């Protein structure tokens, strides 16, 4: 039974006060980590100390098969538009400083704002590194952080070049001292408290907060108080690798602490039960990383862990696209592990479905409203296949089958039900499945924009 029909039954049928009602329009705190590996978090038995996230997972819905794009810009475009990133041009399937979304694109923030929500963004944008391409032009009332991708945690600078100085508030360049994760957390907490103040003044509006941390992307470093949490732990005998993994572990603990402070602000302001928290990473972790950013943080020769998944960031293997994720909403979502395939594009239709059930679906959405699967009130099966694009090719998911259709080399077919580590290519034994999924990949590619928009051809990449 759909949510809209259920609401009609309650209204017309007079089921009484004891009947279950559709959930109220929630505040939405949507948190995106950067380059967090599957094996980096406590609830996966990983290397990082994540007690706050562990509690949120235990009390909420662990999204066990939550998929994103293999790298950062594409995931953010998918999340905020409900569409696959290739729909906007070939530059959007890779990290880019160009404008990712055409002017006037209806984003998740814009749709929620039209439904009466206050909106704010804090942290990493990476959908266009010029102020005129920033969050305020895509539905956000306020924005703070970097317009570019990653930044040094202490200098807040991007890579040397035209976009090196990128820290801003509402599109205006800003220089301020402090650690980036701490500053972003403080901004998120301030906006959460601002929402409570409006409610106390009788002007309550639900709010949507999009908090995109730079953690744990390189440059990997955190304040010493987080490093000390791993005193006595040896990650590697090599001193450089020990230092590298210790810095990562500290940054994971800092990210977890940031979530804890956001939850504390919700509790203290009486908004906790009115707020849906969603957490995801933008892609999988990276095993080792060089630091090209403007600052003094060392390279990371021993970094994230995606085990037992195969691969890492910037690949179509599960370690690149299946990420740590959960949803938590006290009193609405009970503790469970959700086996459904959820993708970044699904959050637009899902959250708009909660906020504005009367809004008709957009014809160009690639994502699906997956609330019933998340809440456990509907089947987990995905009504249509999922496609994930990468510069190397496409992955197609249909039930337990996964096809990696590379531009070069043979196709890889995996049965994820029996081979979640993707060790066995069974394409030769299932030619019919390969042909069917390859046809889906070809049809999906035909819907992408194959050329760079004309007004961006002189913009720096």
N, C-alpha and C positions, 0 to 999 in steps of 0.2 A: 504494500500500500504506500503510495507516495505521500510525502509530507503535506502537500497541498490538499489532497483528498482527505487525509486524516484530520486536518484542521477543520475541513468542512463538516465532517461527521461529528466532531466535537461540538461545533457551533450549532448545527441544525438538529442533531440527534439528541442533545441534552444528556450526555453521558454522565454528568454529575461531577462534583468537585474531586472525587476520588480517582477519576479517570486520568490516565497518563496524557499529558498535553505536549504539543511540540515544544522544544526548548525555546526560551526567549532569545532575542537577538543578543549575542554575546559581544563583549569586547574581544578583540583578537590580538594576542601578542604572538607575532610570528618571528621566530628566531632562527637565523641561518648562521651556522658555523662555516669556516672556510678550510677546506682540505682535511677535514677530520676523518681519520681512518676507522674502519669497522672494528679493528682490534685496539683502538685507542681508549675506549671508554669502559668504565667499571661494570656496567650492566652486560657487557659482552665478555667479562672476565679479562679485560685488557689492562694495559700498562698504566693508564691514568687513574688518578683518584677523583671520582665524580660523584660524591655522595648526594648532592642536590639533584642531579639528573637521575641518579639511581632511584631516588624516592619518587620523583615525578613519573618515571616509567612504571614503578611498582604500583602506583595508585592510578595509573592511566592506561592508555592503549599504546603498546609497543607496535610500531609500524614495521613489521619484520621484513617486508618486501617493498620498501620505499625507494623509488628510482628517480634519478636526476640525470642531467647531462654530464658528459665526462669532464668538462671544465666550467669555469665560473660564469662568464658572460652568458653563455647559452642557458644555463640553469636559471639565472635571474630573469632573463627574457621569458622563459617558459613559465616561471612562477607568476610573474606579474601580468601576463597576457592570456594564459590558458592556451597558448599556441606553441607549436614546435618552433624553435629558433630559426630554422632555415626559411620559414615563411617570410622573414624580414630581410633576407639577403645572405650571400655567402659569408660576409664578414661576421655574422652573428653566430655562426657555428664555432667560432674561435674567440679567445679573449681579444677585446678590441677597445681602443680609445675613441673610435668613431661613434656616432649616434647609432644606437642599436634599433630604436623604435621610431617609426615615422611620426612626425608631429600629428597630434590628434588621436593617437592610439588610445583606445579605451583600456586602461590598466585595471588591475584589481583595486588599487587605491581609488581610482576615479569612480569605479562602479560602487564601491562602498561609500564614498563621499556623496554620490548622488542618492544613496539610500539613507543619508542622514548621519553618517559617521564622521567624526573627526579623524584625521590621518596624520601620522608622522613617520619619518624614516630616520634611522640613526645608524651610522657605520659606513659600510662599503656600498657604493652605487654600481660602478663598472658597466653602465649602460650608455655611456657618453661622457667624456672627460671635460667638456666645456660647460660653463654655467648654464648656457641656453639649452643644454641637453640634459639638465639635471632633474632631480625628483619633483621640484615645484611645478615643472611643466607636464607632469604625468600623474596628477591627482593627489599629491601630498601637500598638506597645509604647511608642514615644517620639515626641514631636512638638515642633517648635521653629519659631518664625517669627511670621507674622501669621495670625490667624484670618480677617481681612477679605481684600479683594482687594489692590490695590496699596498701597504705602506709600512715604513719603519715604525715600530711601536714607540720609539722615543722621539724621533725627529718629525714623525707624521708625514714624511716625504715619500713620494713615489720614486721611480727610477730617474736618474739624471736625464734632463731633456725638457721639452716644452710643458710637460704636465707634472714636473717635479713637485711644485708647490700646489697642493690639491686640497688641503684641509679647509673646510668652509662651514659657515652656518647660513642656511637659506640662500645659497649661491654666492655669498660674499666671502672672499678669502679671509682666513682667520689664522693667526699664529697664537698658540697658547701652550704652556708647559704641561707636562703630564704624560702618563702612559695611555696609549690609544684605547686599549680595552677598558681601562678605568674610566676614561672620559666618555666613551660610548655608553657604558653602564650607567654613569651618572645622568646622562641625557635621557636614557630610557626611563630611569626611576623618576626623574623630574616630570616627564610627560605623563607617566602613570599617576603620579600625585595630582597633576593638573586635572586629569579626568575626574578624580575624586572631588576636587574643589568645585568643579562645575556642577557635579551632582549635588553637593551640599548646598550650593546656591540655587538649587531648583532648576538648573539648566542642563540636566544630564543629557549627554549624547553618548551613544556607544562609540568606542574608538578602535582604530586599527593601527597597531604599531608594528612596523617592519624594522627589526633590529638585526642588521647584518654585520656580524663581527669579522674583523680581520683574522682573529685567532682561529686556527692555528697555522695559517699560511706563513711561509717564510717572508720576512725575517722572524725567526723563532726566538723569542725572549720574553721573560716575564719578571716582575719584581721579585726580589730575594725571598720575601715572605712565602711565596709559592714554591720556590726551589727547596726551601727548608722542609717542606712536607715530605720530601723523599730522602731525607738524611739517612745514610746507612744503606741505601739501595744501590746495587751495582747493576747497570744495564749492559755494560760491555767492558771488556778488559782494556781495550784501546782508549787512552785518555780523551782523544778528540771525539770518538764515538760516544763515550760515556757523557761527555759534556753536551753533545748534540741531543742525545735522547733525554737527558735530564732537563734541558731547556724546553723540549717539547712537552715532557710530563708536567713541568711547571706551568706552561701555557694552557694545557688542558685543565689543570686545577683552577687556574685563574678564570677560564671560560665558565667552568662549573660554578665558581663563586659568584660570577656575574649573574647567572641564572638565579642563584639563591637570593641575591639582593633584589632582583625584579619580583620574585615570588613574595619576599618579605614585604615589599612595598604594596603589593596587591592585598596581602593579609592585613597590613596595618591600616589601609584605607577602606577596608570592607568590600573590596572589589573581587576577591578571589573566586567566589562562586559565580560571578558574572563574567568570568574571563576564560576563554579557550586559549590555551597555550599550545602552539605547534613548534616543534623543534626539528631541524634537519641540517645536514651539511650540503654544501653546493656540489660536492663531488667527493670521491674517495681520497684517501691519504696518498702522500708521495713518499717513497722509501728514502730518498735523499734529494737535497735541493741546494743549489748554489744561491747566494744572496746578491742580486744585482741592484738592490735598493739603496737609496742615499742614507747611509748611517754606518755604524760600526759593529753591527751584530755579525758574528761569524757565520760561515756556511753551515749546512746541516747534513753531514755525511751519514747520519744514522737517525732516521726520522720516524714517520708514521708506520703503523702496522695494520694491514688489511686482512690478516689471517682470520679464518681459513679461506677467505675469498681469494680468487686468482686476480692478479693484475693490480693496477693502481690508477690514480688520476691520469687523465688524458688517454685512456684506453676504453674500449667497449667491453672488456671483461667485467665481471661482477664487482671486483675491487675498485673499479673506476666509477660505477654508476649506481650500485646498491649501497645505501648509506644509513648511518645511525639516525633514527627518527622516532618521534613519539607525539602523541596528542594527549593533553590532560585538561579535563574540565570537571571539577568536583560536582557530584550530584547528577551529572549527565552521562559522563563516560565512565563505565566501571572498569576495573582492572582486567586486562586481557591482552593476549598477543594476537594481532590482526595479521592473517596470512595473505590478505588481498594484495594484488599488485596495485600500488598507488604511484602516480608520477607527479612531478612538479606541476605539470599543466593542469592537474586535477584540482588544485587548490582554488583557482579562480571560480569555477562553477560550484565547487563545494561550499566555499565561504559565502559567495553571493546567494547560494540557495538557503543558507541559514539566515542571512541578513535581510534578504528581499525575496521571499519565496514566489512572489507574483511575477518577478522579472523573467521574461522568456529567455531560453538559452540562446547564446549567440551562434549563428550558423557556422562561423569560422573557428569555433573552439575545437581544439584537438583533445582537450581534457574532458573529463567526465565528472559529474557530481557523484562523489564516492562516500557521502556521509553515511548511508545505510551500511556499507561495508565496514567503515571505520567504527561505527557505533555498535555493530554486531546485530543490527535489525534487518539485515538483508544478506543475500548470498555474496561470498567473496569473489565469485567469478567476474572477470572483466568482460563487458559486453563486446568489445572489439579489441583487436591487437594493439599493442603499444610499439611505437617506433622511436628509436633514439638515434639521432644523427651525430656523426663525428667526421672530421676531415678525412679519416681513413675509410669510411663506409657507413653502414647502418646496422643496428641491431633490431631485430623484430621479436617480440614476445607474444606468444599465443598459447595460453594455458601453461603447461610445463615446458613447452618447446621454446628454445631461444636459437635464433639464427643470427650469426654475424656475417653479413654480406659485405666483404671488403671490396674496395675498388680494384685491388690487386691481390692475387693469390686465391686459393680455394675457399669456398664457403665453409663455415664451422657451424655445425648443428649440435646442440647439447640438450639433453633431457635433464632439466634442473631438479626434477623430483628425485632422480636417482643419482645425479652427478652435480651437486651444488658447487663443487670445486672446479667444474668445467675442465676435467682432465681428459675426457674422451670425446673425440669428434665422431659422431655417428652419421654424418652426412651420407656416406656411401651406402648405408643400410636403409635410408629413408629418403630416397630420391623424390618421392611424391611430396613429402613435407617440405623439403628444400625448395622445390619448384613453387609450391603454394606460398611460402613465406617470402621467397625472393620476389614473386609477383607483387606482394604487398609492399615490399621495400621500393620497388620500381614505381609503383603508383604513388607512394608517399613522396618520393623524390620529385615526381612531376609537379607536385603542388608547391614546391619551394621556389623562391625567387632566385633565379640563377645569376643575375648580374647585380653589381653594387648600384644602389640608387644614384642617379646622376649627380645630385648635389653633394655627394660624399666623395666623389672620385678624386678631389684634390685635398681632402682632409687627411691628416696624418693617421696612420694605422694605430 
